[in-house]
Amino acid sequence: MEATLSYSETTQEFLEFLKLGKDYRTETLDLLEEGKSRYLADLKINFKNSFESEYLSKKEVALLGVALAVNANNTILREFFKGNAQQESASAEEIAEAVACTSLLSANNVFYRFRHFMNKEKYNEIPARIKMNIMARPVNGKEFFELISLAVSAVNGCEMCVTSHEASLIELGAKEERIFEAVRLASVITSVSKVIY
C-alpha cells in the first residue's frame, strides 16, 4: 500500500462525520480507495441516513449504536455512538445498560442458537443457568431493552432469539416499522464496522 494514498472527498466527508482525523486510515479503506470503489458513497449515505428515523429517537439510535458497536467489538464506533448518546442526554446508566444488554444477548444467542440447531429435547430440558436479572427492570424500559435484544440477536444470527424478542415487542405495542428500523440500523452499523475499526 502506498503511504501517500489520499482519500477521496467522499471518504474524507465520511471520516469527518465520524469525527475522525484526516490521518485516520484502515487497510480496508485503503483497498476501497485504491479500487476507486463507488461503494464508499453508498456506505456514507447508508450511515448518515440511519440517523433519520421516524420510529427511533436520536437518543435511541445512539444507544442502539453503542450496543451494536460493542457487539462488533468496534472501539471507534462505540466511542462515536457513546458521544452521540451523551449529546442526546443519555445517562451513564442508560449507556451501561446498552452495553450490558449486548453482553447478555451474546451469551443468549450462542446458547439458544445451539438449542435451536440441535433441536434435541434433552438440551431443552437442561436449565440454562444464565442470570438475566437485568431484564426484570431495565433502565431504558422493557420495550427498548427488547429492541436492543432483537437488533443484537439479528446480527448474531439467533433465529430463536429474534423470533422471541419480536413477539415480545409486538406484545408491548411496538410498531413493525420501529422493529424494522432497529434491524436496518443494525445492518448498517455492522457493514460500517468492516471498514471503520
C-alpha positions as CSV (number, residue, x, y, z in Angstrom):
1,M,0.0,0.0,0.0
2,E,1.2,3.5,-0.8
3,A,1.8,5.6,2.2
4,T,0.8,8.7,0.1
5,L,-2.6,7.4,-0.9
6,S,-5.0,10.4,-0.5
7,Y,-8.6,9.6,0.3
8,S,-11.4,10.9,-1.9
9,E,-13.7,13.7,-0.9
10,T,-16.5,11.2,-0.2
11,T,-14.3,9.2,2.3
12,Q,-13.0,12.4,3.9
13,E,-16.6,13.6,4.4
14,F,-17.5,10.2,5.9
15,L,-14.5,10.4,8.3
16,E,-15.3,13.9,9.3
17,F,-18.9,12.9,10.1
18,L,-17.5,10.1,12.3
19,K,-15.3,12.8,14.0
20,L,-12.1,11.1,12.8
21,G,-9.0,13.0,11.8
22,K,-7.6,13.4,8.3
23,D,-4.8,10.9,9.1
24,Y,-7.2,8.1,10.0
25,R,-6.5,5.0,7.9
26,T,-7.6,1.4,7.8
27,E,-6.3,-1.3,5.4
28,T,-9.9,-1.9,4.3
29,L,-10.5,1.8,3.5
30,D,-7.2,1.8,1.6
31,L,-8.4,-1.2,-0.5
32,L,-11.6,0.6,-1.3
33,E,-9.9,3.8,-2.2
34,E,-7.2,2.1,-4.4
35,G,-10.0,0.4,-6.3
36,K,-11.9,3.7,-6.6
37,S,-14.9,1.9,-5.2
38,R,-18.3,3.6,-5.6
39,Y,-19.4,1.6,-2.5
40,L,-17.9,4.3,-0.3
41,A,-20.6,6.7,-1.3
42,D,-23.2,4.1,-0.5
43,L,-21.7,3.4,2.9
44,K,-21.6,7.1,3.8
45,I,-25.2,7.6,2.7
46,N,-26.4,4.5,4.4
47,F,-24.8,5.5,7.7
48,K,-25.9,9.1,7.6
49,N,-29.5,8.0,6.7
50,S,-29.5,5.8,9.8
51,F,-29.8,8.9,11.9
52,E,-33.0,10.0,10.3
53,S,-35.8,7.8,11.6
54,E,-39.5,8.4,12.0
55,Y,-39.7,5.5,14.5
56,L,-36.5,5.9,16.6
57,S,-35.4,8.9,18.5
58,K,-31.9,10.3,18.2
59,K,-31.2,9.0,21.7
60,E,-32.4,5.6,20.8
61,V,-30.3,5.5,17.6
62,A,-27.3,6.4,19.7
63,L,-28.0,3.8,22.4
64,L,-28.6,1.1,19.8
65,G,-25.4,2.3,18.1
66,V,-23.5,1.8,21.4
67,A,-24.9,-1.7,21.7
68,L,-24.2,-2.7,18.1
69,A,-20.7,-1.2,18.2
70,V,-19.9,-3.2,21.4
71,N,-21.3,-6.3,19.7
72,A,-19.0,-5.7,16.7
73,N,-16.1,-5.1,19.2
74,N,-15.6,-1.7,17.4
75,T,-13.9,0.9,19.6
76,I,-14.2,3.8,17.0
77,L,-18.0,3.3,16.5
78,R,-18.6,2.7,20.2
79,E,-17.0,6.0,21.2
80,F,-18.8,7.8,18.3
81,F,-22.2,6.5,19.5
82,K,-21.4,7.0,23.1
83,G,-20.6,10.7,22.3
84,N,-23.9,10.9,20.4
85,A,-25.8,9.3,23.3
86,Q,-24.3,11.7,25.8
87,Q,-25.2,14.6,23.5
88,E,-28.8,13.3,23.5
89,S,-28.8,13.3,27.3
90,A,-28.4,9.6,27.8
91,S,-27.2,8.9,31.4
92,A,-24.2,6.7,32.3
93,E,-26.8,4.1,33.5
94,E,-28.6,4.1,30.2
95,I,-25.3,3.7,28.2
96,A,-24.2,0.9,30.6
97,E,-27.4,-0.9,30.1
98,A,-27.0,-0.9,26.3
99,V,-23.6,-2.5,26.9
100,A,-24.9,-5.0,29.4
101,C,-27.8,-6.0,27.1
102,T,-25.3,-6.7,24.3
103,S,-23.2,-8.8,26.6
104,L,-26.2,-10.8,27.9
105,L,-27.6,-11.3,24.4
106,S,-24.2,-12.5,23.1
107,A,-24.4,-15.3,25.7
108,N,-28.1,-16.0,25.0
109,N,-27.5,-16.0,21.2
110,V,-24.9,-18.7,21.5
111,F,-26.9,-20.8,23.9
112,Y,-30.3,-20.6,22.2
113,R,-28.8,-20.9,18.7
114,F,-27.2,-24.2,19.9
115,R,-30.6,-25.4,21.3
116,H,-32.3,-24.4,18.0
117,F,-29.6,-26.1,15.8
118,M,-29.7,-29.3,17.8
119,N,-33.5,-29.5,18.2
120,K,-33.0,-32.1,20.8
121,E,-35.4,-32.4,23.7
122,K,-32.7,-33.2,26.2
123,Y,-31.0,-29.9,25.7
124,N,-34.3,-28.1,26.1
125,E,-34.9,-29.8,29.4
126,I,-31.5,-28.8,31.0
127,P,-31.7,-25.4,32.8
128,A,-29.8,-22.6,31.1
129,R,-28.4,-21.3,34.3
130,I,-27.7,-17.9,32.7
131,K,-28.6,-15.0,35.0
132,M,-30.8,-12.4,33.4
133,N,-31.8,-10.2,36.3
134,I,-31.1,-7.1,34.2
135,M,-34.2,-7.9,32.1
136,A,-36.5,-7.5,35.1
137,R,-36.3,-3.7,35.5
138,P,-34.4,-2.2,32.6
139,V,-33.4,1.4,33.0
140,N,-34.3,2.2,29.4
141,G,-37.7,0.4,29.7
142,K,-38.8,-3.1,28.7
143,E,-39.7,-2.2,25.1
144,F,-36.4,-0.6,24.3
145,F,-34.4,-3.4,26.1
146,E,-36.3,-5.8,23.8
147,L,-35.5,-3.7,20.8
148,I,-31.7,-3.8,21.6
149,S,-32.0,-7.5,22.2
150,L,-33.7,-8.1,18.9
151,A,-31.1,-6.0,16.9
152,V,-28.1,-7.7,18.6
153,S,-29.8,-11.2,18.0
154,A,-30.4,-10.4,14.3
155,V,-26.7,-9.5,13.9
156,N,-25.6,-12.7,15.8
157,G,-28.0,-14.9,13.7
158,C,-30.1,-16.4,16.5
159,E,-33.4,-17.2,14.9
160,M,-35.0,-18.3,18.2
161,C,-34.0,-15.1,19.9
162,V,-35.1,-12.8,17.1
163,T,-38.5,-14.5,16.9
164,S,-38.9,-14.4,20.7
165,H,-37.9,-10.7,21.0
166,E,-40.0,-9.7,18.0
167,A,-43.1,-11.4,19.6
168,S,-42.4,-9.6,22.9
169,L,-42.1,-6.2,21.1
170,I,-45.4,-6.7,19.3
171,E,-47.0,-7.7,22.6
172,L,-45.6,-4.5,24.2
173,G,-47.2,-2.4,21.4
174,A,-44.1,-1.7,19.2
175,K,-44.9,-1.0,15.6
176,E,-43.3,-3.3,13.0
177,E,-41.8,-0.2,11.3
178,R,-39.9,0.5,14.6
179,I,-38.6,-3.0,14.7
180,F,-37.6,-2.9,11.1
181,E,-35.7,0.4,11.6
182,A,-33.7,-1.1,14.5
183,V,-32.7,-4.1,12.4
184,R,-31.8,-1.8,9.4
185,L,-29.6,0.3,11.8
186,A,-28.0,-3.0,13.0
187,S,-27.3,-4.0,9.4
188,V,-25.7,-0.6,8.5
189,I,-23.6,-0.4,11.7
190,T,-22.4,-4.0,11.0
191,S,-21.4,-3.0,7.5
192,V,-19.6,0.1,8.6
193,S,-17.7,-1.9,11.3
194,K,-16.0,-3.9,8.5
195,V,-14.4,-0.7,7.1
196,I,-14.0,1.6,10.2
197,Y,-12.3,-0.1,13.1
